């Protein structure tokens, strides 16, 4: 009888462990895939994804009754977003180095006590580098490539990408950058409640709770006033459980920057002509598979979320800014060390 009890308890324990392991990668009630990315048997910390719009679903955001200034969802525009999931965290240095072989920028000298260097957001890559990373990570995980890169130019064989021709197919299931509308919809917690949708900052009216920015990124330490990135996921998330949608590293989006944004008219060369569709300026109906941007001669892309040296208003959900897509810590004389990115894929 004693032996039977021991055997029964052992079997029960093994079944319990198997259930726990089977559910480790399951989607829980808040849409978070708790298990991070596993490549060649190694599971990477803080690489989990959140379902924003479930598979075989879409969301149409209709015309609003009041205008919003400077962001994607405005009163005279209807946007349809298809299913997608988004990284719960910004891409970490550990994952980027594993995929690419090296980091674009070494910020280890600014590590804050208590943070893990490998889990700080990677920064300093060009927009093209982020695109290349998405394809390489897709290959490693057995997914289809969303992007095709042609005419790739580097300073030398070891440097990062200065320019390339990028085409895309959003029907593929690989990793990619979010469109600006996908980024903002996720930052607004997918509109789970009216309060979520209208928060000034992602998930809060208190920027200090959700963002590392110029007011707190030194860690409030009078003996160390270095402003810096911090380990991802150490501020309060929004209702979708997304961290660092405000502050820490700024985040590349797929879209071209609208050079006619008020206050930036000087960035438009005289006599230059171009064709583009940018939802910030144009009313109408947009389908996310269009990527919103058709063609452009301009070399800047949308950056969202603010970063560790931003002022409070620059970390607001509605704040938009840009960076030149070829800027990278290792291949320009004016390195941009504050831009990182967050992954999206279509399950």
C-alpha positions as CSV (number, residue, x, y, z in Angstrom):
1,X,0.0,0.0,0.0
2,X,2.8,2.3,0.9
3,X,4.5,1.6,-2.5
4,X,1.3,2.3,-4.3
5,X,0.9,5.7,-2.6
6,X,4.4,6.7,-3.5
7,X,3.9,5.6,-7.1
8,X,0.6,7.5,-7.3
9,X,2.2,10.6,-5.9
10,X,5.1,10.4,-8.2
11,X,2.8,10.0,-11.2
12,X,0.7,12.9,-10.1
13,X,3.8,15.1,-9.7
14,X,5.1,14.2,-13.2
15,X,1.7,14.9,-14.7
16,X,1.6,18.3,-12.9
17,X,5.0,19.2,-14.2
18,X,4.0,18.2,-17.8
19,X,0.9,20.4,-17.5
20,X,3.0,23.4,-16.3
21,X,5.5,22.9,-19.1
22,X,2.8,22.6,-21.7
23,X,1.2,25.8,-20.5
24,X,4.5,27.7,-20.2
25,X,4.1,29.0,-23.8
26,X,0.3,29.4,-23.6
27,X,-1.5,32.7,-24.0
28,X,-2.9,33.7,-20.6
29,X,-6.0,35.8,-19.9
30,X,-4.3,39.1,-20.6
31,X,-3.0,38.0,-24.0
32,X,0.6,37.5,-23.0
33,X,2.6,34.6,-24.3
34,X,4.6,34.0,-21.2
35,X,7.3,32.0,-22.8
36,X,10.1,33.9,-24.5
37,X,11.7,33.2,-27.8
38,X,13.7,29.9,-27.9
39,X,16.5,29.6,-30.5
40,X,18.8,26.6,-30.7
41,X,17.7,25.4,-27.3
42,X,18.3,28.8,-25.6
43,X,15.3,30.7,-24.2
44,X,15.8,34.5,-24.1
45,X,14.5,36.5,-21.2
46,X,12.0,39.3,-21.8
47,X,11.2,38.3,-25.4
48,X,7.5,37.4,-24.9
49,X,4.7,38.7,-27.1
50,X,1.3,40.2,-26.4
51,X,-1.7,39.5,-28.7
52,X,-3.2,42.8,-29.7
53,X,-5.7,41.6,-32.3
54,X,-6.4,37.8,-32.3
55,X,-5.8,35.6,-35.3
56,X,-8.4,35.8,-38.0
57,X,-9.7,39.1,-36.6
58,X,-9.4,42.7,-37.5
59,X,-10.3,46.0,-35.8
60,X,-11.7,49.1,-37.5
61,X,-11.1,52.4,-35.7
62,X,-13.9,54.7,-37.1
63,X,-14.0,58.5,-37.4
64,X,-13.9,60.1,-34.1
65,X,-16.1,63.0,-33.0
66,X,-13.2,65.1,-31.9
67,X,-9.8,65.7,-33.5
68,X,-6.5,64.5,-32.1
69,X,-3.5,66.6,-33.1
70,X,-0.3,64.9,-34.3
71,X,-1.1,61.2,-34.0
72,X,-2.5,58.5,-36.2
73,X,-6.1,58.2,-35.0
74,X,-7.9,61.5,-35.9
75,X,-11.4,62.5,-36.4
76,X,-11.5,62.3,-40.2
77,X,-9.9,59.0,-40.7
78,X,-10.9,55.3,-40.5
79,X,-8.2,52.7,-40.1
80,X,-8.5,49.0,-40.2
81,X,-5.9,46.9,-38.4
82,X,-5.6,43.1,-38.9
83,X,-4.5,40.6,-36.4
84,X,-1.0,41.0,-34.9
85,X,1.0,40.5,-31.8
86,X,3.7,42.8,-30.4
87,X,6.8,42.4,-28.3
88,X,6.0,42.9,-24.6
89,X,9.5,44.5,-24.3
90,X,11.9,46.4,-26.5
91,X,14.4,44.2,-28.2
92,X,17.2,43.4,-25.8
93,X,20.9,43.6,-26.3
94,X,21.2,39.9,-25.6
95,X,18.8,38.9,-28.4
96,X,20.3,41.4,-30.9
97,X,23.8,40.3,-30.3
98,X,22.9,36.6,-30.6
99,X,21.2,37.3,-34.0
100,X,23.5,39.8,-35.5
101,X,26.8,38.8,-33.9
102,X,27.6,42.2,-32.4
103,X,26.0,45.3,-30.9
104,X,25.7,48.6,-32.9
105,X,26.5,50.6,-29.7
106,X,28.2,49.7,-26.5
107,X,26.6,51.5,-23.5
108,X,28.0,49.2,-20.8
109,X,29.9,52.1,-19.2
110,X,26.6,53.6,-18.2
111,X,25.0,50.5,-16.6
112,X,22.9,51.4,-13.6
113,X,23.3,49.3,-10.4
114,X,20.8,46.6,-10.3
115,X,20.1,46.5,-14.0
116,X,21.3,43.6,-16.2
117,X,23.3,44.8,-19.2
118,X,22.1,42.1,-21.6
119,X,18.5,43.1,-20.8
120,X,18.9,46.8,-21.6
121,X,17.3,47.8,-24.9
122,X,19.6,47.6,-27.9
123,X,20.1,51.1,-29.4
124,X,22.1,52.7,-32.2
125,X,21.1,50.6,-35.2
126,X,19.9,52.2,-38.4
127,X,16.4,51.5,-39.7
128,X,17.9,49.2,-42.3
129,X,19.7,47.3,-39.5
130,X,16.4,46.7,-37.7
131,X,14.9,45.4,-40.9
132,X,17.8,43.0,-41.5
133,X,17.5,41.9,-37.9
134,X,13.8,41.0,-38.4
135,X,14.6,38.8,-41.4
136,X,17.5,37.0,-39.6
137,X,15.4,36.4,-36.5
138,X,12.6,35.1,-38.7
139,X,15.0,32.6,-40.3
140,X,16.3,31.4,-36.9
141,X,12.7,30.9,-35.7
142,X,11.5,29.2,-38.9
143,X,9.2,32.0,-40.0
144,X,8.7,33.6,-43.4
145,X,10.6,36.8,-44.2
146,X,8.4,39.9,-44.4
147,X,11.1,42.0,-46.0
148,X,13.2,41.8,-49.1
149,X,16.4,43.8,-49.1
150,X,18.1,44.7,-52.4
151,X,20.9,47.0,-53.4
152,X,22.4,46.8,-49.8
153,X,25.2,49.2,-49.3
154,X,27.6,49.2,-46.3
155,X,30.7,51.3,-45.5
156,X,32.7,48.1,-45.4
157,X,32.0,44.4,-45.0
158,X,31.9,44.7,-41.2
159,X,29.7,47.8,-41.0
160,X,26.0,48.3,-40.8
161,X,23.7,49.2,-43.6
162,X,23.7,52.7,-45.0
163,X,21.1,52.2,-47.7
164,X,19.0,49.5,-49.3
165,X,15.8,49.0,-51.3
166,X,13.2,47.4,-49.0
167,X,10.0,45.8,-50.2
168,X,7.6,44.0,-47.9
169,X,4.7,41.5,-47.7
170,X,2.7,41.8,-44.5
171,X,0.9,38.6,-45.2
172,X,4.1,36.7,-44.2
173,X,4.3,35.5,-40.6
174,X,7.8,36.6,-39.8
175,X,9.0,39.4,-37.5
176,X,8.8,43.0,-38.6
177,X,8.6,46.6,-37.4
178,X,5.2,47.9,-36.3
179,X,3.4,50.4,-38.6
180,X,2.8,53.6,-36.8
181,X,-0.9,52.8,-36.4
182,X,-0.1,49.4,-34.9
183,X,2.4,51.0,-32.5
184,X,-0.1,53.6,-31.3
185,X,-3.0,51.2,-31.1
186,X,-0.9,49.0,-28.8
187,X,0.3,52.0,-26.8
188,X,-3.3,52.9,-26.2
189,X,-3.9,49.4,-24.8
190,X,-6.0,48.5,-27.9
191,X,-8.7,50.8,-26.5
192,X,-9.7,48.2,-23.9
193,X,-11.5,51.1,-22.1
194,X,-12.1,54.7,-22.8
195,X,-9.7,55.6,-20.1
196,X,-7.0,53.4,-21.7
197,X,-7.5,55.0,-25.0
198,X,-7.3,58.6,-23.7
199,X,-4.4,58.4,-21.2
200,X,-1.8,61.0,-22.0
201,X,1.0,58.4,-21.6
202,X,0.8,54.7,-22.3
203,X,-1.4,53.4,-19.6
204,X,-1.2,56.3,-17.2
205,X,-1.4,60.0,-16.6
206,X,1.7,59.7,-14.5
207,X,4.8,59.7,-16.8
208,X,7.1,58.8,-14.0
209,X,5.3,55.5,-13.5
210,X,5.6,54.3,-17.1
211,X,8.7,56.0,-18.5
212,X,12.5,56.4,-18.1
213,X,13.0,59.9,-19.2
214,X,15.2,62.9,-18.5
215,X,13.6,63.5,-15.1
216,X,14.4,60.0,-13.7
217,X,16.7,58.0,-16.0
218,X,19.7,58.9,-13.8
219,X,18.0,56.9,-11.1
220,X,17.4,60.0,-8.9
221,X,21.0,59.5,-7.6
222,X,22.7,62.8,-6.8
223,X,26.1,61.1,-7.0
224,X,25.5,59.8,-10.5
225,X,23.6,62.1,-12.9
226,X,24.2,60.0,-16.0
227,X,21.0,59.7,-18.0
228,X,20.8,56.3,-19.6
229,X,18.6,53.4,-20.7
230,X,17.5,50.9,-18.0
231,X,16.7,47.2,-18.1
232,X,13.5,46.7,-20.1
233,X,10.3,46.0,-18.1
234,X,11.2,47.9,-14.9
235,X,8.5,50.6,-15.2
236,X,4.8,50.1,-15.0
237,X,3.2,48.5,-18.1
238,X,0.0,49.6,-19.8
239,X,-3.2,47.5,-19.7
240,X,-1.9,45.2,-22.5
241,X,1.1,44.5,-20.2
242,X,3.5,46.3,-22.6
243,X,6.5,47.9,-21.0
244,X,8.5,50.9,-22.1
245,X,6.1,52.2,-24.7
246,X,7.2,55.6,-23.2
247,X,10.8,56.4,-22.6
248,X,13.9,54.2,-22.2
249,X,14.7,53.6,-25.9
250,X,12.8,55.4,-28.7
251,X,11.3,52.9,-31.2
252,X,11.6,52.7,-35.0
253,X,8.3,52.3,-36.9
254,X,7.9,51.1,-40.5
255,X,6.3,54.3,-41.9
256,X,8.0,57.2,-43.6
257,X,8.0,60.5,-41.7
258,X,5.5,63.1,-43.0
259,X,7.9,65.9,-43.9
260,X,5.0,68.3,-44.0
261,X,4.5,67.9,-40.3
262,X,4.0,71.4,-38.8
263,X,7.3,72.9,-37.7
264,X,9.4,70.7,-40.0
265,X,8.7,72.4,-43.4
266,X,12.4,73.2,-43.7
267,X,13.1,69.5,-44.2
268,X,11.5,69.6,-47.6
269,X,14.0,70.4,-50.4
270,X,12.7,73.0,-52.8
271,X,11.5,71.7,-56.1
272,X,11.5,68.1,-54.9
273,X,8.4,66.1,-55.8
274,X,7.2,62.9,-54.2
275,X,4.2,60.7,-53.7
276,X,3.2,59.2,-50.4
277,X,0.3,58.3,-48.3
278,X,0.7,59.3,-44.7
279,X,-2.2,58.9,-42.3
280,X,-1.3,61.8,-40.2
281,X,-2.1,64.3,-42.9
282,X,-4.6,62.5,-45.1
283,X,-8.2,61.8,-44.3
284,X,-9.9,58.7,-45.7
285,X,-9.9,54.9,-45.1
286,X,-6.6,53.0,-44.7
287,X,-6.0,49.3,-44.6
288,X,-2.9,48.3,-42.6
289,X,-1.6,46.0,-45.3
290,X,-0.8,49.0,-47.4
291,X,1.8,50.0,-44.8
292,X,0.3,53.5,-45.2
293,X,3.4,54.5,-47.2
294,X,3.7,53.8,-50.9
295,X,6.7,55.7,-52.2
296,X,8.9,58.5,-51.0
297,X,12.2,60.2,-51.8
298,X,12.7,61.1,-48.2
299,X,15.1,59.3,-46.0
300,X,13.5,59.6,-42.6
301,X,11.2,57.2,-40.7
302,X,8.8,57.6,-37.9
303,X,10.1,57.1,-34.3
304,X,7.7,56.8,-31.4
305,X,7.7,56.7,-27.6
306,X,10.4,59.1,-26.6
307,X,13.6,58.0,-24.8
308,X,15.7,58.3,-21.7
309,X,16.6,62.0,-22.4
310,X,13.1,63.1,-23.5
311,X,11.0,65.7,-21.7
312,X,7.6,64.5,-20.4
313,X,5.5,65.7,-23.4
314,X,7.9,63.8,-25.7
315,X,6.9,60.5,-24.2
316,X,3.1,61.1,-24.7
317,X,1.2,58.6,-26.8
318,X,0.4,61.3,-29.4
319,X,4.0,62.7,-29.8
320,X,5.7,61.9,-33.1
321,X,9.2,62.4,-34.3
322,X,11.6,61.0,-36.8
323,X,15.2,59.9,-37.5
324,X,17.0,59.4,-40.7
325,X,16.8,55.8,-41.7
326,X,20.6,55.4,-42.3
327,X,21.7,56.8,-38.9
328,X,23.6,54.2,-36.9
329,X,26.2,54.4,-34.2
330,X,29.0,52.8,-36.3
331,X,28.5,54.4,-39.6
332,X,27.8,58.1,-39.2
333,X,29.7,60.9,-37.7
334,X,26.7,61.9,-35.6
335,X,25.6,58.7,-34.0
336,X,22.1,58.4,-32.8
337,X,22.4,56.3,-29.7
338,X,18.8,56.5,-28.5
339,X,16.7,54.6,-31.0
340,X,15.8,50.9,-30.6
341,X,12.8,49.0,-31.7
342,X,10.0,46.5,-30.8
343,X,8.9,43.5,-32.8
344,X,5.6,42.7,-34.4
345,X,4.4,39.6,-36.2
346,X,1.2,38.2,-37.6
347,X,0.4,34.8,-35.9
